[in-house]
Amino acid sequence: MDLGQRRLPRAERRHPIDRPSDRPYNADPMRPLHPPTHLYLPSGDSLNCGAYGFTLNGLLARRTSVPRVHPDVRKKNMRRIITAAVVICALLAGYSTIEAQETNPRRPALPAPADTNNWQVYYDQGTRWLATDPEKAADAFQWAIKLEPTRPEPYFGRRIALLTQNPRRLLRYWRAEKSTVRSREIQQIDSLYLQALTLNPFFGHELDRFLLRGIIHEIAESASPGSGVSSGELRMMLDQSINSSPPSLRAWVAYTEGDYGDAERFYEQAIGQARSKREKASLLTDRGRLYFQRGKSDLALADLNQALAEMRKADSKDLIYVYESKALAEQSVGIIQKRLGNTTAAHEAFARSLQEDLSYSPAHVEMAMLALDAKDTVTALSEMDLAVQIKPGDAGLRYLYGFTLSEVGRPAEAQQQLEKAVELDPIYAAPRHALAKVLEAQKKPQEALASYRAFLSLAAQNDLRRNEAEARVAALTGAQ
């Protein structure tokens, strides 16, 4: 079936898994949930505690290396270059998001009558545990990821939980000590953050507040002995000193408190005081994301384009961090252009993203979505195939590819992708439902029945696909 004959509904073309979600999924940036923030604060900036001189140096420097791939490649060599890029990235990075999730912690006990098939329940519980039991919170976030690997929030939450488990390491990390930042352990943790960003560059960072709490707590506990001041008093001093801190920090705090107008005002000051091109680019990116989440798309586009210009002027020898990635920034520009209805400009932005890093799979997915909108089935499936080649262990991506194949009339190929998604994440319910429909389309009723039943055993109680699955189970059982 040609896509031109059967056009996917817009919601399905974007992220089909999100239609039955219990609340709107903000992987589609047209429907953001929370304003984002992640700030760059140079190591010279600090949070001072009066005459005691306690500081939080480099408090907000999120630094994670991103492997680079030479962009000057021709389209006819794309598949060969993609394969090489994947191998090189694996060798250089030495870690992956999948590796960061290798462990399968025991499911945390949830209070009755919680739905243990609902990713949102685990995420919400993990958020409640962050302040008191970050290890338990990390387990809850991990199970949220396994139940729904296409949501950015659980990846980010797990990263916050893993960082706050070790306060001393957290403080070294925020001070950008190279031995800590470049350690394999931290790189594995930060790969979770990268995964969240690739799922949606505009997701909310509200859980950052737990990092600030952890750092203030660690400094107070370390400085209290022998100072004549209790750790509680020191924490209070540090909290109060935020009002006299650099504007970049105050912008971040304003965001965590929901004062978005103040956050924009402090961003303006911070950008004017930026001491390097890298710092200015990062602040512009942060404010651009905040603008986007507040519906100010034109201002967001201007900030992100200016941020890209600053990145290109920066010293090429500087380390490239996740949030400074030009590939990610170009993807963000493309998403904004799509919101503004500028399809050609969006396509150009996604193409530039791939020029920056041909192994950046989210840009391939975005190109596939544009091709679907244009009824170009061949290009759409080609781009999806490239994305899967880059991230073969991504169950959510396999599901999206399989779903797309099924909708354009290729059930046998769809079955392969959906079965791989099930193999990669056995408790991920969505591929089971799509697989059942594909099996029915191929006149395999018994296999379809088994897949529908598996879906019902794994799906959340509020999953809107349950009614259809139950009806199909009844029909297929009656036909036996």
Residue pairs with C-beta under 8 A, 6 or more apart in sequence:
1 408
1 409
2 375
2 377
2 408
2 409
3 372
3 375
3 376
3 377
3 380
3 407
3 408
4 375
4 377
6 407
6 408
6 409
7 375
8 372
8 407
11 18
11 19
12 19
12 403
12 407
13 369
13 372
13 373
14 27
14 28
14 369
15 25
15 27
15 28
15 150
15 400
16 400
16 403
16 430
16 434
17 25
17 148
17 150
17 396
17 399
17 400
17 403
17 430
18 24
18 25
18 27
18 28
18 150
19 464
20 462
20 463
20 464
20 465
22 118
22 120
22 460
22 462
22 463
23 120
24 31
24 33
25 31
25 150
25 151
26 32
26 33
26 34
26 152
26 200
26 202
26 203
26 204
27 150
27 151
27 152
27 199
27 200
29 200
29 201
29 202
29 292
29 335
29 336
29 339
30 339
32 202
32 203
32 204
32 292
32 293
33 203
33 204
34 203
34 204
34 205
34 206
34 293
35 204
35 255
35 260
35 263
35 289
35 290
35 293
35 294
36 202
36 203
36 204
36 205
36 286
36 289
36 290
36 293
37 205
37 208
37 251
37 252
37 255
37 256
37 263
37 286
37 289
37 290
38 60
38 62
38 205
38 208
38 286
38 323
39 60
39 248
39 249
39 251
39 252
39 270
39 282
39 283
39 286
40 60
40 61
40 62
40 248
40 278
40 279
40 282
40 283
40 286
40 323
41 58
41 59
41 60
41 61
41 246
41 248
41 249
42 58
42 61
42 275
42 276
42 279
43 57
43 58
43 61
43 175
43 176
44 57
44 275
45 57
45 58
45 59
45 245
45 246
45 248
45 249
46 55
46 56
46 57
46 59
46 245
47 55
47 56
47 59
47 238
47 241
47 242
47 245
47 249
48 54
48 55
48 241
48 244
48 245
49 55
49 234
49 237
49 238
49 241
50 237
50 241
52 223
52 227
52 229
52 234
52 237
54 219
54 220
54 223
54 234
54 237
54 238
55 219
56 174
56 215
56 216
56 219
56 238
57 174
57 175
58 174
58 175
58 176
59 174
59 212
59 215
59 249
60 174
60 248
60 249
60 252
61 174
61 176
62 190
62 193
62 321
62 322
62 323
63 176
63 181
63 319
63 321
64 181
64 187
64 190
64 191
64 193
64 194
64 321
64 322
65 93
65 182
65 187
65 319
65 320
65 321
66 194
66 320
66 321
66 322
66 325
66 327
66 357
67 88
67 89
67 92
67 93
67 357
67 359
68 320
68 357
69 81
69 85
69 88
69 89
69 357
69 358
69 359
71 354
71 355
71 356
71 357
71 358
73 81
73 358
78 358
78 386
79 386
79 389
81 358
82 358
82 359
82 386
82 389
82 390
83 389
85 358
85 359
85 390
86 359
86 389
86 390
89 359
90 96
93 187
94 184
94 187
95 184
95 187
95 188
95 191
96 191
96 393
97 155
97 191
97 192
97 194
97 195
98 393
98 394
99 188
99 191
100 188
100 189
100 191
100 192
101 142
101 145
101 192
103 142
104 142
104 146
105 138
105 139
105 142
105 143
106 139
107 116
107 139
107 143
108 122
108 125
108 129
108 136
108 139
108 140
108 143
110 116
110 121
110 122
110 125
114 121
114 125
115 121
115 460
115 461
115 462
117 147
117 429
117 458
117 459
117 460
117 461
118 147
118 460
118 461
118 462
119 143
119 144
119 145
119 147
119 148
119 151
119 154
119 460
120 144
120 460
122 140
122 141
122 143
122 144
122 147
122 154
123 140
123 141
123 144
123 151
123 153
123 154
123 157
125 140
126 136
126 137
126 138
126 139
126 140
126 141
126 144
126 154
126 157
126 158
126 161
127 137
127 157
127 207
128 137
129 136
129 137
129 140
130 137
130 157
130 160
130 161
130 164
130 207
130 210
131 210
131 213
134 160
134 161
134 162
134 164
134 165
134 210
135 161
135 165
137 157
137 161
138 158
138 161
138 162
138 165
141 154
141 155
141 157
141 158
141 161
142 154
142 158
144 151
144 153
144 154
144 157
145 151
145 154
145 155
145 158
146 425
146 427
146 428
147 427
147 428
147 429
147 460
148 154
148 428
148 430
149 394
149 395
149 396
149 425
149 428
150 199
150 396
150 399
150 400
151 199
152 195
152 196
152 197
152 199
152 200
152 203
153 196
153 203
153 204
155 192
155 193
155 195
155 196
155 199
156 192
156 193
156 196
156 203
156 205
156 207
157 207
158 192
159 189
159 190
159 192
159 193
159 196
160 207
160 208
160 210
160 211
162 189
162 192
163 169
163 170
163 173
163 189
163 211
163 214
164 170
164 210
164 211
164 214
167 214
167 215
167 217
167 218
167 221
168 218
169 180
169 186
170 211
170 214
170 215
170 218
171 215
171 218
171 219
172 179
172 180
173 180
173 181
173 186
174 211
174 215
180 186
190 322
193 322
194 322
196 203
197 203
197 322
197 323
197 328
198 328
198 360
198 361
198 362
199 362
199 396
201 289
201 328
201 331
201 332
201 335
202 289
202 292
202 293
202 332
202 335
204 293
205 255
206 256
208 252
208 256
209 256
212 252
212 253
212 256
216 235
216 238
216 239
217 231
217 235
219 234
219 238
220 231
220 232
220 234
220 235
220 238
221 231
223 229
223 231
223 234
224 230
224 231
224 234
227 234
229 237
242 249
242 250
242 253
243 250
245 253
246 270
246 273
247 266
247 267
247 269
247 270
247 273
248 266
248 267
248 270
248 283
250 262
250 266
251 262
251 263
251 264
251 266
251 267
251 270
251 286
251 287
252 263
254 260
254 262
254 263
254 266
255 263
255 290
260 290
260 294
263 290
264 287
264 290
264 291
267 283
267 286
267 287
267 290
268 287
270 283
271 280
271 283
271 284
271 287
274 280
274 283
276 314
277 310
277 311
277 313
277 314
277 315
278 310
278 311
278 314
278 318
278 324
280 307
280 310
281 307
281 308
281 310
281 311
281 314
281 324
282 307
282 323
282 324
284 303
284 304
284 306
284 307
284 310
285 303
285 304
285 307
285 323
285 324
285 329
285 332
287 303
288 299
288 300
288 301
288 302
288 303
288 304
288 307
288 332
289 300
289 332
291 297
291 299
291 300
291 303
292 300
292 332
292 336
292 339
297 336
297 339
297 340
298 340
300 336
301 333
301 336
301 337
301 340
304 329
304 332
304 333
304 336
305 333
307 329
308 326
308 329
308 330
308 333
311 324
311 326
311 329
312 326
322 328
325 356
325 357
326 353
326 356
326 357
327 353
327 354
327 356
327 357
327 360
327 363
328 353
328 360
330 349
330 350
330 352
330 353
330 356
330 363
331 349
331 350
331 353
331 360
331 362
331 363
331 366
333 349
334 345
334 346
334 347
334 348
334 349
334 350
334 353
334 363
334 366
335 346
335 366
337 343
337 345
337 346
337 349
338 346
338 370
343 370
343 373
346 366
346 370
347 367
347 370
350 363
350 366
350 367
350 370
351 363
351 367
353 360
353 362
353 363
353 366
354 360
354 363
354 364
354 367
359 390
360 390
361 386
361 387
361 390
361 391
361 394
361 397
362 387
364 383
364 384
364 386
364 387
364 390
365 383
365 384
365 387
365 397
365 400
367 379
367 383
368 379
368 380
368 381
368 383
368 384
368 387
368 404
369 380
371 377
371 379
371 380
371 383
372 380
372 404
377 408
380 404
380 408
381 404
381 405
381 408
384 400
384 401
384 404
385 401
387 397
387 401
388 394
388 397
388 398
388 401
388 417
391 397
393 424
394 424
395 421
395 424
395 425
395 428
395 431
396 421
396 428
398 417
398 418
398 420
398 421
398 424
398 431
399 417
399 418
399 421
399 428
399 430
399 431
399 434
401 417
402 414
402 415
402 416
402 417
402 418
402 420
402 421
402 431
402 434
402 435
402 438
403 414
403 418
403 434
404 414
405 411
405 413
405 414
405 417
406 414
406 418
406 434
406 437
406 438
406 441
411 438
411 441
411 442
412 442
414 434
414 438
415 435
415 438
415 439
415 442
418 431
418 434
418 435
418 438
419 435
421 428
421 431
422 428
422 431
422 432
422 435
425 431
427 458
428 458
429 455
429 458
429 459
429 460
429 463
432 451
432 452
432 454
432 455
432 458
432 459
433 451
433 452
433 455
433 459
433 465
433 469
435 451
436 448
436 449
436 451
436 452
436 455
436 469
436 472
437 448
439 445
439 447
439 448
439 451
440 448
440 472
445 476
445 479
448 472
448 476
449 472
449 473
449 476
449 477
452 469
452 472
452 473
452 476
453 473
455 465
455 469
456 466
456 469
456 470
456 473
459 465
459 466
459 469
